[in-house]
Amino acid sequence: MAKGRILVCEDDFDISNMLKIYFTGQGYDMEMTRRGDDALKMVAQQLPQLIILDINLPDTDGYTICRTLRMSGRTKHIPVIFLTEKDDRSDRIAGLELGADDYITKPFDIEELRLRIQNAIQSAERLGLTDPRSGLPSGRIIEDNLREMIRKPDWAYFDIRILFFDPFREQYGCVAGDELLRFAAL
């Protein structure tokens, strides 16, 4: 079983390829893109457990991508690590003010990056920010979003439940049950 799903948005092919080879070998599922818009589309299709984001991208900057992720209730819980050549203090502060969980400058130590990724994913799991079966926001994030929605004039609340889920899981197994939850969530 994979340790987690990581989305890498990096325009340097060599770095992107090295990250894919290394972290796939470490047991992570890796998704790669060179463009920020593609990263947002990929996140909309399937939520990663962590995003590694370069600031200098061909279509947009990583700051804009991070801001977009943090503004959405569906994605604001996903840990973001900036991995970039921009090493000025003002760049680091700007990235962290946007809500990035970490900021690493190139060149970087791959072992240090591995530990920072591992810690960020474990921290998100400890805080109960995502449901381990579906990968979707849970617990505190849902409550915060509901409170925010209730304050808006036009809002709707749906509580969707799957009837007879436990007998289904007993009949077909935990893996099928988890896939059913993922399918229903999408």
Contacts in CASP RR format, 6 or more apart in sequence:
PFRMAT RR
TARGET T0000
AUTHOR 0000-0000-0000
METHOD contacts of the structure
MODEL  1
MAKGRILVCEDDFDISNMLKIYFTGQGYDMEMTRRGDDALKMVAQQLPQL
IILDINLPDTDGYTICRTLRMSGRTKHIPVIFLTEKDDRSDRIAGLELGA
DDYITKPFDIEELRLRIQNAIQSAERLGLTDPRSGLPSGRIIEDNLREMI
RKPDWAYFDIRILFFDPFREQYGCVAGDELLRFAAL
2 27 0 8 1.000
2 28 0 8 1.000
2 29 0 8 1.000
3 26 0 8 1.000
3 27 0 8 1.000
3 28 0 8 1.000
3 118 0 8 1.000
3 121 0 8 1.000
4 27 0 8 1.000
4 28 0 8 1.000
4 29 0 8 1.000
4 49 0 8 1.000
4 50 0 8 1.000
4 121 0 8 1.000
5 28 0 8 1.000
5 29 0 8 1.000
5 30 0 8 1.000
5 31 0 8 1.000
5 46 0 8 1.000
5 47 0 8 1.000
5 48 0 8 1.000
5 49 0 8 1.000
5 50 0 8 1.000
6 23 0 8 1.000
6 28 0 8 1.000
6 29 0 8 1.000
6 30 0 8 1.000
6 31 0 8 1.000
6 48 0 8 1.000
6 49 0 8 1.000
6 50 0 8 1.000
6 51 0 8 1.000
6 52 0 8 1.000
6 117 0 8 1.000
7 31 0 8 1.000
7 32 0 8 1.000
7 33 0 8 1.000
7 39 0 8 1.000
7 42 0 8 1.000
7 43 0 8 1.000
7 48 0 8 1.000
7 50 0 8 1.000
7 51 0 8 1.000
7 52 0 8 1.000
8 16 0 8 1.000
8 19 0 8 1.000
8 20 0 8 1.000
8 30 0 8 1.000
8 31 0 8 1.000
8 32 0 8 1.000
8 33 0 8 1.000
8 51 0 8 1.000
8 52 0 8 1.000
9 33 0 8 1.000
9 34 0 8 1.000
9 35 0 8 1.000
9 36 0 8 1.000
9 38 0 8 1.000
9 39 0 8 1.000
9 51 0 8 1.000
9 52 0 8 1.000
9 53 0 8 1.000
9 54 0 8 1.000
9 57 0 8 1.000
9 62 0 8 1.000
9 65 0 8 1.000
10 16 0 8 1.000
10 19 0 8 1.000
10 32 0 8 1.000
10 34 0 8 1.000
10 52 0 8 1.000
10 54 0 8 1.000
10 83 0 8 1.000
11 34 0 8 1.000
11 35 0 8 1.000
11 54 0 8 1.000
11 56 0 8 1.000
11 57 0 8 1.000
11 58 0 8 1.000
12 54 0 8 1.000
13 34 0 8 1.000
15 83 0 8 1.000
15 106 0 8 1.000
16 32 0 8 1.000
16 34 0 8 1.000
18 110 0 8 1.000
19 30 0 8 1.000
19 32 0 8 1.000
19 52 0 8 1.000
20 30 0 8 1.000
20 32 0 8 1.000
22 110 0 8 1.000
22 114 0 8 1.000
23 30 0 8 1.000
23 114 0 8 1.000
23 117 0 8 1.000
24 30 0 8 1.000
26 114 0 8 1.000
28 117 0 8 1.000
31 42 0 8 1.000
31 48 0 8 1.000
33 39 0 8 1.000
33 42 0 8 1.000
34 57 0 8 1.000
34 58 0 8 1.000
35 57 0 8 1.000
35 58 0 8 1.000
35 59 0 8 1.000
35 60 0 8 1.000
36 57 0 8 1.000
36 59 0 8 1.000
36 60 0 8 1.000
36 62 0 8 1.000
36 65 0 8 1.000
37 59 0 8 1.000
37 60 0 8 1.000
39 51 0 8 1.000
39 53 0 8 1.000
39 65 0 8 1.000
40 65 0 8 1.000
40 68 0 8 1.000
40 69 0 8 1.000
42 48 0 8 1.000
43 51 0 8 1.000
43 69 0 8 1.000
43 75 0 8 1.000
43 78 0 8 1.000
47 74 0 8 1.000
47 75 0 8 1.000
47 78 0 8 1.000
47 130 0 8 1.000
47 135 0 8 1.000
47 136 0 8 1.000
48 78 0 8 1.000
49 78 0 8 1.000
49 79 0 8 1.000
49 121 0 8 1.000
49 124 0 8 1.000
49 130 0 8 1.000
49 135 0 8 1.000
50 78 0 8 1.000
50 79 0 8 1.000
50 80 0 8 1.000
50 81 0 8 1.000
50 117 0 8 1.000
50 120 0 8 1.000
50 121 0 8 1.000
50 124 0 8 1.000
51 69 0 8 1.000
51 78 0 8 1.000
51 79 0 8 1.000
51 80 0 8 1.000
51 81 0 8 1.000
52 81 0 8 1.000
52 83 0 8 1.000
52 117 0 8 1.000
53 62 0 8 1.000
53 65 0 8 1.000
53 66 0 8 1.000
53 80 0 8 1.000
53 81 0 8 1.000
53 82 0 8 1.000
53 83 0 8 1.000
53 100 0 8 1.000
54 62 0 8 1.000
54 82 0 8 1.000
54 83 0 8 1.000
54 84 0 8 1.000
55 61 0 8 1.000
55 62 0 8 1.000
55 63 0 8 1.000
55 82 0 8 1.000
55 84 0 8 1.000
55 86 0 8 1.000
55 91 0 8 1.000
56 62 0 8 1.000
56 84 0 8 1.000
56 85 0 8 1.000
56 86 0 8 1.000
57 65 0 8 1.000
62 82 0 8 1.000
63 94 0 8 1.000
63 95 0 8 1.000
63 98 0 8 1.000
66 80 0 8 1.000
66 82 0 8 1.000
66 95 0 8 1.000
66 98 0 8 1.000
66 99 0 8 1.000
66 100 0 8 1.000
67 98 0 8 1.000
69 75 0 8 1.000
69 76 0 8 1.000
69 78 0 8 1.000
69 80 0 8 1.000
70 76 0 8 1.000
70 98 0 8 1.000
70 99 0 8 1.000
73 137 0 8 1.000
73 141 0 8 1.000
73 145 0 8 1.000
74 136 0 8 1.000
74 137 0 8 1.000
76 141 0 8 1.000
77 124 0 8 1.000
77 129 0 8 1.000
77 130 0 8 1.000
77 137 0 8 1.000
77 141 0 8 1.000
78 124 0 8 1.000
79 101 0 8 1.000
79 102 0 8 1.000
79 120 0 8 1.000
79 121 0 8 1.000
79 123 0 8 1.000
79 124 0 8 1.000
80 99 0 8 1.000
80 100 0 8 1.000
80 101 0 8 1.000
80 102 0 8 1.000
81 100 0 8 1.000
81 101 0 8 1.000
81 102 0 8 1.000
81 103 0 8 1.000
81 104 0 8 1.000
81 113 0 8 1.000
81 116 0 8 1.000
81 117 0 8 1.000
81 120 0 8 1.000
82 95 0 8 1.000
82 100 0 8 1.000
82 102 0 8 1.000
82 103 0 8 1.000
82 104 0 8 1.000
83 104 0 8 1.000
83 106 0 8 1.000
83 108 0 8 1.000
83 113 0 8 1.000
84 91 0 8 1.000
84 103 0 8 1.000
84 104 0 8 1.000
84 105 0 8 1.000
84 106 0 8 1.000
85 105 0 8 1.000
85 106 0 8 1.000
86 92 0 8 1.000
86 105 0 8 1.000
87 105 0 8 1.000
92 103 0 8 1.000
92 105 0 8 1.000
95 103 0 8 1.000
96 103 0 8 1.000
101 120 0 8 1.000
102 116 0 8 1.000
102 120 0 8 1.000
104 112 0 8 1.000
104 113 0 8 1.000
104 116 0 8 1.000
124 130 0 8 1.000
125 132 0 8 1.000
127 140 0 8 1.000
128 138 0 8 1.000
128 139 0 8 1.000
128 140 0 8 1.000
129 137 0 8 1.000
129 138 0 8 1.000
129 139 0 8 1.000
129 140 0 8 1.000
129 141 0 8 1.000
130 136 0 8 1.000
130 137 0 8 1.000
130 138 0 8 1.000
131 137 0 8 1.000
131 138 0 8 1.000
131 181 0 8 1.000
133 177 0 8 1.000
133 178 0 8 1.000
133 181 0 8 1.000
133 182 0 8 1.000
134 178 0 8 1.000
134 181 0 8 1.000
134 182 0 8 1.000
134 185 0 8 1.000
135 182 0 8 1.000
135 185 0 8 1.000
136 185 0 8 1.000
137 145 0 8 1.000
146 157 0 8 1.000
149 155 0 8 1.000
149 157 0 8 1.000
160 184 0 8 1.000
162 168 0 8 1.000
162 180 0 8 1.000
162 181 0 8 1.000
162 184 0 8 1.000
165 177 0 8 1.000
165 180 0 8 1.000
168 176 0 8 1.000
168 177 0 8 1.000
168 180 0 8 1.000
169 176 0 8 1.000
169 177 0 8 1.000
END
